[in-house]
Amino acid sequence: MIKIRRANERGHANYGWLDTNHTFSFNTYHDPAYMGFRALRVINEDRVKGGEGFGTHGHNDMEIISYVVEGALAHKDSTGGEEVLRPHEFQRMTAGTGIKHSEFNPSKEDSLHFFQIWILPEKNGLEPGYEQKLFPPEEKTGMLKLVASRGGEDGSLHINRDVRVYSSVLEQGNTVKYEIQDGRHVWIQMVSGSLAVNGRTIGTSDGAAVSDETSLSLTASEQSEFILFDLD
């Protein structure tokens, strides 16, 4: 079964400095039909004006993944992490027992476009941590590149949940296939382009929840980028 979450059906808010879309219930947006999917709790697509951002605030007991589509994201947290995240870099932050951080668009002119993803950890009370890594386009073009996993397999980021996260860029007409293990579920989050998922079409910023399928065939009808989550 494939259930599509269209981009224009998501929760939306515009605060002037921040234009944000919520795939699942978040902040003032509440939809009991979309409280998350399996271990996925939040997928927010944010656009932040130049020089603006999120001031210091706290999180706990959550695995937080950030991915920049355009621009740059300046990150600073209470573990001592202080980095700038750019396109094709993934960032993982374990909030655990408590972490404070800030996120800003360091450019005065260019806008920032990024996804922030929250994954429920396998247990609460973990030690806070931070990790960031570049996965160049050539490493994920025409294939599914593992970018995060429970054990940090194959050079991926380490997350504290039995979840595998893949990033992919497909040229027009390219197809990748993915086998789904028994009892597993998949979420596909489009970044750009258009993709046929077992014959169902999803476009830019759409999502697709996949359950009770044994395999996926993903074909790009134009140059496309997406993130695939294999979930327990």
N, CA, C and O of each residue as an XYZ file, in Angstrom:
928
protein
N       0.840     -1.187      0.000
C       0.000      0.000      0.000
C       0.883      1.246      0.000
O       1.831      1.354      0.778
N       0.555      2.175     -0.879
C       1.285      3.435     -0.957
C       0.295      4.579     -0.741
O      -0.662      4.738     -1.499
N       0.538      5.368      0.297
C      -0.317      6.512      0.597
C       0.482      7.785      0.381
O       1.518      7.999      1.010
N      -0.008      8.621     -0.509
C       0.743      9.820     -0.902
C       0.308     11.025     -0.064
O      -0.880     11.269      0.143
N       1.292     11.753      0.399
C       1.074     12.996      1.138
C       1.491     14.137      0.210
O       2.680     14.417      0.062
N       0.531     14.782     -0.403
C       0.840     15.836     -1.369
C       1.377     17.088     -0.663
O       0.970     17.432      0.446
N       2.298     17.745     -1.350
C       2.938     18.932     -0.769
C       1.928     20.007     -0.406
O       2.059     20.664      0.627
N       0.910     20.192     -1.259
C      -0.049     21.277     -1.021
C      -1.093     20.930      0.034
O      -1.957     21.748      0.349
N      -1.014     19.711      0.582
C      -1.925     19.313      1.651
C      -1.288     19.436      3.038
O      -1.957     19.229      4.050
N      -0.013     19.766      3.083
C       0.702     19.853      4.358
C       0.267     21.082      5.161
O      -0.342     22.013      4.634
N       0.598     21.051      6.437
C       0.402     22.244      7.243
C       1.351     23.339      6.768
O       2.451     23.052      6.296
N       0.926     24.588      6.893
C       1.749     25.698      6.385
C       1.629     26.908      7.293
O       0.561     27.205      7.829
N       2.763     27.605      7.453
C       2.769     28.875      8.185
C       3.834     29.778      7.573
O       4.890     29.313      7.142
N       3.543     31.060      7.545
C       4.506     32.041      7.032
C       4.625     33.164      8.062
O       3.673     33.898      8.326
N       5.835     33.275      8.639
C       6.083     34.276      9.674
C       6.881     35.465      9.137
O       7.403     36.271      9.907
N       6.969     35.564      7.807
C       7.765     36.629      7.211
C       9.199     36.195      7.024
O       9.665     36.070      5.892
N       9.905     35.964      8.112
C      11.299     35.510      8.030
C      11.393     34.012      7.741
O      12.413     33.521      7.258
N      10.289     33.284      8.052
C      10.254     31.838      7.894
C       8.974     31.425      7.183
O       7.871     31.773      7.603
N       9.144     30.672      6.093
C       8.028     30.054      5.380
C       8.189     28.550      5.568
O       9.159     27.968      5.083
N       7.248     27.914      6.266
C       7.444     26.531      6.668
C       6.252     25.646      6.318
O       5.099     26.072      6.393
N       6.552     24.414      5.937
C       5.540     23.410      5.655
C       5.777     22.191      6.540
O       6.914     21.758      6.730
N       4.676     21.637      7.086
C       4.761     20.524      8.021
C       4.073     19.291      7.441
O       2.859     19.289      7.235
N       4.849     18.250      7.181
C       4.257     16.998      6.710
C       3.389     16.379      7.792
O       2.320     15.838      7.509
N       3.854     16.460      9.038
C       3.130     15.915     10.187
C       2.791     17.040     11.169
O       3.340     18.139     11.090
N       1.886     16.743     12.084
C       1.473     17.744     13.079
C       2.696     18.322     13.785
O       3.598     17.599     14.206
N       2.696     19.658     13.900
C       3.851     20.350     14.486
C       3.421     21.739     14.918
O       2.715     22.443     14.196
N       3.863     22.125     16.117
C       3.592     23.467     16.636
C       2.079     23.714     16.639
O       1.342     22.951     17.263
N       1.600     24.762     15.957
C       0.175     25.072     15.975
C      -0.623     24.262     14.957
O      -1.853     24.306     14.963
N       0.064     23.521     14.080
C      -0.631     22.695     13.092
C      -0.894     21.316     13.681
O       0.030     20.629     14.116
N      -2.165     20.918     13.689
C      -2.527     19.612     14.249
C      -3.503     18.900     13.324
O      -4.561     19.432     12.990
N      -3.134     17.691     12.915
C      -3.994     16.831     12.117
C      -3.859     15.424     12.674
O      -2.808     14.802     12.519
N      -4.900     14.907     13.320
C      -4.796     13.578     13.941
C      -4.486     12.467     12.946
O      -4.035     11.394     13.348
N      -4.718     12.701     11.660
C      -4.403     11.695     10.635
C      -2.921     11.707     10.269
O      -2.423     10.774      9.640
N      -2.222     12.770     10.667
C      -0.800     12.900     10.330
C      -0.013     13.315     11.571
O       0.438     14.454     11.694
N       0.138     12.359     12.485
C       0.920     12.589     13.694
C       2.349     12.080     13.539
O       3.169     12.231     14.445
N       2.642     11.486     12.404
C       3.938     10.884     12.135
C       3.733      9.613     11.350
O       2.601      9.245     11.036
N       4.831      8.931     11.029
C       4.765      7.642     10.345
C       5.861      6.763     10.911
O       7.050      7.025     10.729
N       5.429      5.692     11.617
C       6.392      4.825     12.281
C       7.293      5.670     13.193
O       6.789      6.395     14.050
N       8.626      5.584     13.018
C       9.535      6.350     13.876
C       9.681      7.806     13.447
O      10.252      8.610     14.184
N       9.175      8.155     12.274
C       9.238      9.542     11.813
C       8.202     10.375     12.561
O       7.016     10.046     12.565
N       8.650     11.435     13.182
C       7.731     12.305     13.924
C       7.556     13.662     13.260
O       6.468     14.236     13.315
N       8.603     14.185     12.635
C       8.544     15.516     12.018
C       9.291     15.499     10.693
O      10.404     14.980     10.608
N       8.677     16.071      9.653
C       9.389     16.457      8.428
C       8.924     17.870      8.103
O       7.820     18.074      7.599
N       9.775     18.831      8.396
C       9.474     20.231      8.109
C      10.348     20.711      6.963
O      11.557     20.482      6.949
N       9.727     21.373      6.010
C      10.473     22.001      4.913
C      10.435     23.505      5.147
O       9.376     24.129      5.081
N      11.601     24.080      5.420
C      11.699     25.477      5.844
C      12.459     26.319      4.830
O      13.445     25.883      4.237
N      11.968     27.533      4.654
C      12.675     28.544      3.864
C      12.876     29.757      4.764
O      11.918     30.330      5.282
N      14.145     30.138      4.942
C      14.506     31.183      5.905
C      15.163     32.340      5.159
O      16.077     32.131      4.362
N      14.703     33.541      5.415
C      15.272     34.726      4.771
C      16.704     34.973      5.237
O      17.116     34.511      6.301
N      17.454     35.714      4.415
C      18.835     36.041      4.738
C      18.962     36.737      6.080
O      18.201     37.654      6.391
N      19.947     36.287      6.888
C      20.218     36.899      8.168
C      19.264     36.529      9.279
O      19.403     37.018     10.401
N      18.293     35.671      8.990
C      17.301     35.279      9.992
C      17.529     33.834     10.440
O      18.350     33.122      9.861
N      16.803     33.408     11.467
C      16.952     32.036     11.913
C      16.278     31.773     13.243
O      15.540     32.605     13.771
N      16.554     30.600     13.762
C      15.968     30.125     15.012
C      16.958     30.406     16.145
O      18.080     29.899     16.131
N      16.543     31.210     17.122
C      17.405     31.485     18.264
C      17.602     30.243     19.121
O      17.003     29.198     18.865
N      18.437     30.365     20.129
C      18.750     29.219     20.982
C      17.490     28.652     21.636
O      16.721     29.367     22.278
N      17.306     27.356     21.451
C      16.144     26.662     22.013
C      16.538     25.225     22.313
O      17.575     24.755     21.845
N      15.733     24.534     23.077
C      16.105     23.207     23.539
C      15.282     22.079     22.955
O      14.136     22.274     22.550
N      15.885     20.882     22.913
C      15.220     19.644     22.533
C      15.693     18.544     23.477
O      16.752     18.650     24.096
N      14.900     17.500     23.573
C      15.372     16.311     24.290
C      14.701     15.064     23.697
O      13.610     15.128     23.130
N      15.392     13.939     23.849
C      14.889     12.626     23.440
C      14.355     12.606     22.009
O      13.218     12.207     21.756
N      15.207     13.048     21.081
C      14.857     13.021     19.670
C      16.140     12.945     18.838
O      17.157     13.542     19.192
N      16.077     12.197     17.721
C      17.152     12.208     16.729
C      16.741     13.205     15.654
O      15.685     13.049     15.041
N      17.555     14.222     15.417
C      17.198     15.302     14.499
C      18.182     15.313     13.319
O      19.396     15.418     13.500
N      17.629     15.204     12.125
C      18.435     15.214     10.908
C      18.080     16.464     10.106
O      16.905     16.766      9.899
N      19.096     17.180      9.662
C      18.888     18.363      8.832
C      19.575     18.166      7.484
O      20.652     17.577      7.393
N      18.910     18.683      6.426
C      19.460     18.569      5.078
C      19.174     19.864      4.324
O      18.016     20.250      4.165
N      20.223     20.528      3.863
C      20.086     21.798      3.149
C      19.922     21.541      1.652
O      20.699     20.805      1.044
N      18.889     22.165      1.070
C      18.646     22.084     -0.366
C      19.351     23.239     -1.082
O      20.027     23.036     -2.090
N      19.187     24.440     -0.552
C      19.828     25.640     -1.120
C      20.263     26.555      0.015
O      19.592     26.655      1.042
N      21.395     27.220     -0.183
C      21.892     28.148      0.812
C      22.787     27.463      1.826
O      23.446     26.470      1.517
N      22.807     27.996      3.036
C      23.659     27.458      4.096
C      22.951     27.622      5.428
O      22.164     28.548      5.620
N      23.246     26.700      6.356
C      22.642     26.703      7.680
C      23.755     26.728      8.720
O      24.537     25.783      8.821
N      23.826     27.815      9.497
C      24.827     27.923     10.562
C      24.245     27.317     11.834
O      23.188     27.732     12.309
N      24.955     26.328     12.376
C      24.479     25.580     13.538
C      25.440     25.769     14.704
O      26.658     25.765     14.526
N      24.875     25.934     15.908
C      25.670     26.013     17.127
C      24.883     25.344     18.235
O      23.696     25.623     18.406
N      25.539     24.447     19.007
C      24.805     23.758     20.064
C      25.616     23.653     21.348
O      26.804     23.972     21.390
N      24.929     23.194     22.397
C      25.519     23.159     23.728
C      26.524     22.028     23.922
O      27.150     21.950     24.979
N      26.698     21.141     22.927
C      27.756     20.121     23.016
C      29.089     20.675     22.529
O      30.117     20.007     22.639
N      29.078     21.889     21.992
C      30.284     22.481     21.420
C      30.300     22.436     19.910
O      31.213     22.965     19.276
N      29.283     21.799     19.327
C      29.198     21.746     17.867
C      28.910     23.116     17.281
O      27.981     23.804     17.705
N      29.704     23.499     16.316
C      29.510     24.789     15.637
C      29.976     24.621     14.197
O      31.175     24.632     13.917
N      29.020     24.465     13.289
C      29.328     24.164     11.896
C      28.389     24.926     10.978
O      27.377     25.475     11.413
N      28.748     24.949      9.688
C      27.858     25.459      8.654
C      27.498     24.292      7.751
O      28.378     23.620      7.212
N      26.215     24.054      7.590
C      25.712     22.952      6.787
C      25.349     23.482      5.404
O      24.649     24.486      5.274
N      25.837     22.790      4.368
C      25.602     23.206      2.981
C      24.964     22.071      2.189
O      24.885     20.947      2.685
N      24.502     22.346      0.952
C      23.854     21.301      0.166
C      24.693     20.023      0.075
O      25.917     20.066     -0.039
N      24.001     18.902      0.128
C      24.560     17.544      0.066
C      25.258     17.119      1.366
O      25.865     16.050      1.423
N      25.171     17.952      2.403
C      25.641     17.547      3.726
C      24.428     17.177      4.592
O      23.405     17.860      4.569
N      24.562     16.100      5.344
C      23.547     15.709      6.311
C      24.099     15.933      7.721
O      25.278     15.704      7.992
N      23.227     16.378      8.593
C      23.596     16.614      9.984
C      22.694     15.772     10.879
O      21.482     15.705     10.675
N      23.303     15.130     11.874
C      22.537     14.378     12.874
C      22.825     14.930     14.251
O      23.980     15.078     14.649
N      21.752     15.236     14.980
C      21.890     15.717     16.340
C      21.049     14.823     17.247
O      19.841     14.695     17.053
N      21.687     14.211     18.230
C      20.979     13.435     19.245
C      20.677     14.365     20.409
O      21.589     14.821     21.100
N      19.390     14.647     20.626
C      19.015     15.568     21.703
C      19.152     14.901     23.066
O      19.590     15.530     24.030
N      18.775     13.622     23.143
C      18.985     12.842     24.362
C      18.484     13.520     25.629
O      17.337     13.959     25.703
N      19.362     13.599     26.622
C      18.987     14.157     27.922
C      18.757     15.662     27.875
O      18.279     16.247     28.847
N      19.090     16.285     26.764
C      18.825     17.710     26.599
C      19.938     18.408     25.844
O      21.114     18.258     26.176
N      19.567     19.164     24.837
C      20.551     19.916     24.060
C      19.918     21.243     23.664
O      18.726     21.309     23.365
N      20.719     22.289     23.662
C      20.269     23.587     23.191
C      21.045     23.943     21.929
O      22.252     23.717     21.844
N      20.337     24.505     20.949
C      21.039     24.874     19.718
C      20.351     26.060     19.056
O      19.216     26.410     19.380
N      21.070     26.663     18.124
C      20.528     27.733     17.294
C      20.838     27.414     15.842
O      21.825     26.745     15.536
N      19.983     27.902     14.952
C      20.152     27.675     13.513
C      19.847     28.977     12.788
O      18.774     29.558     12.951
N      20.809     29.427     11.983
C      20.641     30.701     11.299
C      21.068     30.610      9.842
O      21.888     29.771      9.468
N      20.497     31.486      9.034
C      20.953     31.682      7.665
C      22.086     32.703      7.729
O      21.831     33.876      7.999
N      23.337     32.283      7.487
C      24.459     33.200      7.653
C      24.591     34.236      6.539
O      25.350     35.195      6.674
N      23.860     34.052      5.444
C      23.918     34.995      4.334
C      22.906     36.115      4.544
O      21.790     35.873      5.004
N      23.294     37.329      4.209
C      22.373     38.462      4.310
C      21.473     38.559      3.086
O      20.393     39.146      3.148
N      21.927     37.975      1.961
C      21.193     38.113      0.699
C      20.469     36.836      0.269
O      19.333     36.900     -0.200
N      21.116     35.677      0.426
C      20.570     34.438     -0.107
C      19.599     33.793      0.875
O      19.799     33.845      2.088
N      18.558     33.193      0.341
C      17.617     32.477      1.190
C      18.160     31.083      1.509
O      19.032     30.568      0.810
N      17.637     30.494      2.559
C      17.993     29.150      2.992
C      16.779     28.257      2.827
O      15.679     28.610      3.251
N      16.978     27.097      2.210
C      15.917     26.114      2.023
C      16.430     24.795      2.566
O      17.418     24.257      2.065
N      15.763     24.265      3.598
C      16.247     23.017      4.179
C      15.108     22.188      4.759
O      14.018     22.692      5.029
N      15.392     20.902      4.942
C      14.472     19.982      5.600
C      15.004     19.672      6.996
O      16.198     19.438      7.183
N      14.097     19.675      7.973
C      14.448     19.181      9.301
C      13.538     18.002      9.619
O      12.315     18.079      9.495
N      14.175     16.908     10.034
C      13.499     15.631     10.232
C      13.736     15.155     11.657
O      14.875     15.142     12.122
N      12.682     14.768     12.349
C      12.808     14.225     13.697
C      12.449     12.747     13.681
O      11.423     12.349     13.129
N      13.302     11.944     14.291
C      13.086     10.509     14.411
C      13.078     10.146     15.891
O      13.965     10.553     16.641
N      12.079      9.385     16.304
C      12.009      8.950     17.698
C      13.148      7.986     17.991
O      13.341      7.031     17.239
N      13.915      8.207     19.067
C      15.034      7.310     19.375
C      14.538      5.983     19.939
O      13.377      5.851     20.326
N      15.446      4.997     19.977
C      15.060      3.682     20.493
C      14.856      3.702     22.008
O      14.165      2.847     22.560
N      15.468      4.692     22.676
C      15.239      4.860     24.104
C      15.536      6.295     24.486
O      16.259      7.001     23.784
N      14.973      6.717     25.602
C      15.187      8.071     26.100
C      16.443      8.128     26.973
O      16.990      7.103     27.379
N      16.876      9.345     27.244
C      17.996      9.551     28.158
C      19.361      9.307     27.566
O      20.320      9.073     28.302
N      19.473      9.358     26.239
C      20.772      9.147     25.592
C      21.676     10.367     25.787
O      21.204     11.472     26.055
N      22.961     10.144     25.649
C      23.920     11.248     25.725
C      23.792     12.109     24.478
O      23.790     11.575     23.368
N      23.684     13.425     24.627
C      23.578     14.293     23.456
C      24.800     14.166     22.548
O      25.908     13.913     23.021
N      24.593     14.342     21.257
C      25.698     14.242     20.307
C      25.373     14.935     18.999
O      24.229     15.297     18.725
N      26.428     15.109     18.192
C      26.308     15.857     16.938
C      27.253     15.248     15.909
O      28.365     14.831     16.233
N      26.788     15.205     14.664
C      27.601     14.642     13.587
C      27.149     15.263     12.268
O      25.968     15.555     12.080
N      28.097     15.460     11.363
C      27.799     16.077     10.071
C      28.712     15.468      9.014
O      29.892     15.226      9.267
N      28.152     15.219      7.816
C      28.964     14.603      6.777
C      28.459     14.981      5.393
O      27.256     15.102      5.160
N      29.417     15.164      4.475
C      29.111     15.460      3.081
C      28.972     14.164      2.291
O      29.802     13.261      2.398
N      27.897     14.088      1.490
C      27.696     12.981      0.562
C      27.559     13.592     -0.830
O      26.459     13.965     -1.239
N      28.685     13.699     -1.571
C      28.687     14.400     -2.857
C      27.676     13.816     -3.841
O      27.341     12.635     -3.756
N      27.188     14.637     -4.776
C      26.193     14.168     -5.747
C      26.628     12.928     -6.513
O      25.809     12.054     -6.797
N      27.916     12.846     -6.852
C      28.375     11.693     -7.627
C      28.273     10.386     -6.858
O      28.264      9.311     -7.458
N      28.196     10.469     -5.531
C      28.068      9.248     -4.723
C      26.633      8.749     -4.633
O      26.397      7.625     -4.190
N      25.681      9.563     -5.043
C      24.276      9.169     -4.911
C      23.492      9.300     -6.212
O      22.279      9.093     -6.217
N      24.158      9.638     -7.313
C      23.475      9.756     -8.594
C      23.289      8.372     -9.213
O      24.249      7.628     -9.410
N      22.038      8.045     -9.512
C      21.721      6.758    -10.107
C      21.700      5.610     -9.124
O      21.681      4.445     -9.523
N      21.703      5.932     -7.828
C      21.738      4.890     -6.797
C      21.149      5.427     -5.501
O      20.883      6.621     -5.365
N      20.952      4.517     -4.553
C      20.545      4.883     -3.206
C      21.777      4.875     -2.317
O      22.380      3.825     -2.097
N      22.150      6.032     -1.811
C      23.327      6.169     -0.969
C      22.900      6.184      0.501
O      22.100      7.024      0.913
N      23.440      5.250      1.287
C      23.133      5.211      2.709
C      23.794      6.399      3.402
O      25.016      6.547      3.357
N      22.981      7.251      4.047
C      23.525      8.444      4.694
C      23.367      8.409      6.214
O      24.032      9.169      6.918
N      22.495      7.537      6.733
C      22.339      7.397      8.186
C      21.813      6.003      8.491
O      20.981      5.465      7.761
N      22.314      5.425      9.586
C      21.879      4.080      9.986
C      22.171      3.881     11.467
O      22.897      4.663     12.082
N      21.600      2.831     12.025
C      21.733      2.570     13.451
C      23.194      2.407     13.868
O      23.602      2.917     14.912
N      23.968      1.711     13.073
C      25.362      1.469     13.430
C      26.355      2.328     12.684
O      27.560      2.094     12.772
N      25.876      3.321     11.948
C      26.781      4.144     11.147
C      27.466      3.332     10.066
O      28.655      3.508      9.801
N      26.702      2.435      9.437
C      27.271      1.526      8.441
C      27.778      2.267      7.206
O      27.244      3.307      6.818
N      28.820      1.704      6.602
C      29.361      2.205      5.327
C      29.630      3.699      5.337
O      29.426      4.381      4.332
N      30.085      4.202      6.464
C      30.435      5.617      6.555
C      29.254      6.553      6.714
O      29.398      7.766      6.562
N      28.089      6.007      7.015
C      26.899      6.841      7.206
C      26.893      7.445      8.613
O      27.658      7.035      9.485
N      26.022      8.415      8.807
C      25.820      8.986     10.130
C      25.191      7.941     11.043
O      24.450      7.069     10.590
N      25.496      8.039     12.337
C      24.947      7.099     13.320
C      23.680      7.678     13.928
O      23.686      8.794     14.447
N      22.574      6.905     13.864
C      21.360      7.321     14.542
C      20.926      6.223     15.508
O      21.162      5.038     15.271
N      20.298      6.630     16.583
C      19.929      5.715     17.654
C      18.518      5.177     17.446
O      17.625      5.386     18.266
N      18.343      4.482     16.331
C      17.082      3.842     15.990
C      17.354      2.887     14.832
O      18.253      3.120     14.024
N      16.573      1.812     14.759
C      16.733      0.855     13.669
C      16.087      1.407     12.405
O      15.059      0.915     11.940
N      16.721      2.442     11.865
C      16.248      3.163     10.683
C      17.423      3.307      9.732
O      18.555      3.534     10.159
N      17.149      3.173      8.442
C      18.168      3.406      7.419
C      17.683      4.545      6.534
O      16.551      4.523      6.049
N      18.540      5.537      6.325
C      18.186      6.707      5.531
C      19.071      6.747      4.292
O      20.297      6.673      4.383
N      18.430      6.866      3.133
C      19.149      6.904      1.864
C      18.866      8.225      1.147
O      17.783      8.796      1.269
N      19.862      8.694      0.400
C      19.710      9.872     -0.438
C      19.976      9.470     -1.881
O      20.853      8.648     -2.145
N      19.228     10.042     -2.816
C      19.404      9.653     -4.215
C      19.108     10.814     -5.154
O      18.229     11.637     -4.895
N      19.860     10.861     -6.250
C      19.597     11.760     -7.370
C      19.468     10.885     -8.616
O      20.364     10.100     -8.925
N      18.357     11.023     -9.324
C      18.134     10.243    -10.535
C      17.974     11.163    -11.735
O      17.238     12.149    -11.686
N      18.671     10.827    -12.807
C      18.480     11.535    -14.068
C      17.179     11.054    -14.714
O      16.669      9.986    -14.373
N      16.655     11.834    -15.631
C      15.409     11.467    -16.305
C      15.510     10.065    -16.910
O      16.461      9.754    -17.629
N      14.529      9.235    -16.613
C      14.478      7.883    -17.142
C      15.211      6.844    -16.316
O      15.047      5.647    -16.552
N      16.019      7.275    -15.347
C      16.739      6.325    -14.493
C      15.781      5.652    -13.503
O      14.804      6.248    -13.051
N      16.092      4.394    -13.184
C      15.300      3.620    -12.228
C      16.206      3.003    -11.175
O      17.274      2.483    -11.498
N      15.787      3.058     -9.923
C      16.431      2.276     -8.867
C      15.360      1.405     -8.226
O      14.186      1.773     -8.181
N      15.777      0.253     -7.735
C      14.853     -0.660     -7.072
C      15.270     -0.828     -5.616
O      16.450     -0.736     -5.277
N      14.282     -1.076     -4.766
C      14.565     -1.254     -3.342
C      13.719     -2.394     -2.803
O      12.496     -2.399     -2.943
N      14.386     -3.361     -2.185
C      13.703     -4.494     -1.574
C      13.372     -4.172     -0.120
O      14.225     -3.689      0.626
N      12.140     -4.439      0.275
C      11.675     -4.134      1.624
C      11.587     -5.423      2.435
O      10.888     -6.362      2.054
N      12.295     -5.455      3.542
C      12.283     -6.626      4.408
C      10.924     -6.780      5.092
O      10.197     -5.805      5.283
N      10.596     -8.020      5.456
C       9.337     -8.290      6.148
C       9.220     -7.430      7.408
O      10.161     -7.319      8.194
N       8.061     -6.834      7.575
C       7.805     -6.037      8.764
C       8.350     -4.621      8.718
O       8.168     -3.856      9.665
N       9.016     -4.264      7.628
C       9.572     -2.918      7.505
C       8.620     -2.023      6.710
O       7.746     -2.503      5.988
N       8.812     -0.716      6.860
C       7.995      0.283      6.189
C       8.929      1.325      5.576
O      10.072      1.471      6.009
N       8.447      2.037      4.585
C       9.275      3.027      3.883
C       8.520      4.344      3.768
O       7.318      4.376      3.507
N       9.263      5.429      3.970
C       8.753      6.763      3.641
C       9.686      7.354      2.587
O      10.906      7.331      2.746
N       9.105      7.883      1.510
C       9.878      8.565      0.472
C       9.541     10.045      0.542
O       8.375     10.429      0.447
N      10.570     10.877      0.710
C      10.380     12.322      0.753
C      11.038     12.936     -0.472
O      12.259     12.888     -0.622
N      10.227     13.508     -1.339
C      10.775     14.172     -2.518
C      11.416     15.506     -2.141
O      10.869     16.275     -1.351
N      12.573     15.759     -2.719
C      13.233     17.055     -2.590
C      12.935     17.894     -3.823
O      12.601     19.074     -3.716
N      13.060     17.271     -5.008
C      12.778     17.972     -6.262
C      12.475     16.949     -7.345
O      12.814     15.772     -7.217
N      11.832     17.411     -8.412
C      11.568     16.549     -9.548
C      10.288     15.751     -9.420
O       9.376     16.125     -8.682
N      10.229     14.637    -10.154
C       9.042     13.800    -10.200
C       9.459     12.346    -10.329
O      10.363     12.007    -11.092
N       8.788     11.497     -9.575
C       9.194     10.099     -9.456
C       7.965      9.199     -9.543
O       6.930      9.492     -8.944
N       8.083      8.097    -10.295
C       7.046      7.068    -10.298
C       7.455      5.991     -9.304
O       8.512      5.375     -9.444
N       6.614      5.766     -8.300
C       6.868      4.774     -7.249
C       5.879      3.629     -7.447
O       4.702      3.746     -7.108
N       6.371      2.527     -7.996
C       5.478      1.412     -8.354
C       4.284      1.904     -9.166
O       3.158      1.437     -8.994
N       4.558      2.861    -10.058
C       3.535      3.389    -10.948
C       2.776      4.585    -10.426
O       2.045      5.228    -11.180
N       2.933      4.903     -9.139
C       2.269      6.081     -8.559
C       3.224      7.271     -8.648
O       4.397      7.146     -8.296
N       2.742      8.409     -9.108
C       3.603      9.568     -9.337
C       3.593     10.514     -8.140
O       2.538     10.889     -7.630
N       4.806     10.891     -7.702
C       4.952     11.909     -6.665
C       5.905     12.984     -7.179
O       6.857     12.695     -7.904
N       5.632     14.226     -6.791
C       6.415     15.350     -7.283
C       7.148     16.079     -6.182
O       7.225     15.608     -5.047
N       7.681     17.224     -6.527
C       8.499     18.011     -5.598
C       7.781     18.225     -4.256
O       6.643     18.691     -4.203
N       8.479     17.873     -3.195
C       8.033     18.048     -1.803
C       6.915     17.098     -1.380
O       6.487     17.145     -0.227
N       6.428     16.239     -2.276
C       5.464     15.212     -1.883
C       6.150     14.160     -1.019
O       7.372     14.018     -1.049
N       5.356     13.430     -0.254
C       5.849     12.285      0.496
C       5.006     11.070      0.176
O       3.886     11.200     -0.317
N       5.536      9.888      0.451
C       4.783      8.658      0.231
C       5.081      7.673      1.344
O       6.240      7.351      1.605
N       4.020      7.189      2.008
C       4.138      6.171      3.048
C       3.895      4.809      2.418
O       2.880      4.597      1.753
N       4.829      3.886      2.627
C       4.758      2.575      1.989
C       4.707      1.485      3.065
O       5.596      1.387      3.911
N       3.658      0.675      3.017
C       3.519     -0.460      3.928
C       2.984     -1.657      3.145
O       2.282     -1.497      2.146
N       3.323     -2.847      3.609
C       2.834     -4.093      2.995
C       3.215     -4.217      1.524
O       2.453     -4.748      0.716
N       4.394     -3.723      1.192
C       4.978     -3.909     -0.142
C       6.287     -4.669      0.038
O       6.966     -4.506      1.052
N       6.643     -5.493     -0.936
C       7.886     -6.260     -0.845
C       9.039     -5.602     -1.579
O      10.203     -5.861     -1.273
N       8.717     -4.741     -2.558
C       9.780     -4.066     -3.311
C       9.247     -2.779     -3.909
O       8.041     -2.592     -4.069
N      10.181     -1.898     -4.234
C       9.835     -0.620     -4.855
C      10.637     -0.439     -6.132
O      11.823     -0.764     -6.192
N       9.974      0.081     -7.147
C      10.641      0.506     -8.369
C      10.435      2.006     -8.483
O       9.301      2.479     -8.552
N      11.539      2.761     -8.503
C      11.477      4.221     -8.498
C      12.102      4.748     -9.784
O      13.297      4.571    -10.020
N      11.285      5.397    -10.614
C      11.729      5.882    -11.919
C      11.514      7.383    -12.016
O      10.424      7.879    -11.729
N      12.547      8.103    -12.418
C      12.470      9.560    -12.526
C      11.932      9.975    -13.889
O      12.439      9.533    -14.920
N      10.908     10.820    -13.896
C      10.382     11.354    -15.151
C      11.101     12.639    -15.547
O      10.916     13.146    -16.654
N      11.917     13.157    -14.645
C      12.813     14.294    -14.880
C      13.909     14.173    -13.833
O      13.833     13.315    -12.954
N      14.921     15.016    -13.916
C      15.955     14.936    -12.882
C      15.309     15.145    -11.517
O      14.579     16.112    -11.299
N      15.592     14.222    -10.606
C      14.882     14.203     -9.331
C      15.823     13.901     -8.182
O      16.832     13.214     -8.348
N      15.480     14.422     -7.019
C      16.210     14.121     -5.796
C      15.203     13.736     -4.718
O      14.139     14.343     -4.602
N      15.552     12.719     -3.931
C      14.650     12.276     -2.876
C      15.426     11.632     -1.746
O      16.592     11.267     -1.899
N      14.750     11.496     -0.592
C      15.303     10.813      0.579
C      14.360      9.642      0.885
O      13.139      9.801      0.907
N      14.949      8.470      1.119
C      14.165      7.268      1.426
C      14.498      6.812      2.848
O      15.665      6.676      3.215
N      13.448      6.579      3.637
C      13.596      6.117      5.018
C      13.073      4.679      5.113
O      11.915      4.418      4.787
N      13.907      3.766      5.550
C      13.506      2.387      5.816
C      13.294      2.291      7.332
O      14.237      2.459      8.107
N      12.050      2.019      7.750
C      11.640      2.194      9.136
C      11.175      0.901      9.777
O      10.596      0.042      9.113
N      11.434      0.765     11.089
C      10.957     -0.401     11.813
C       9.495     -0.251     12.187
O       8.921     -1.147     12.806
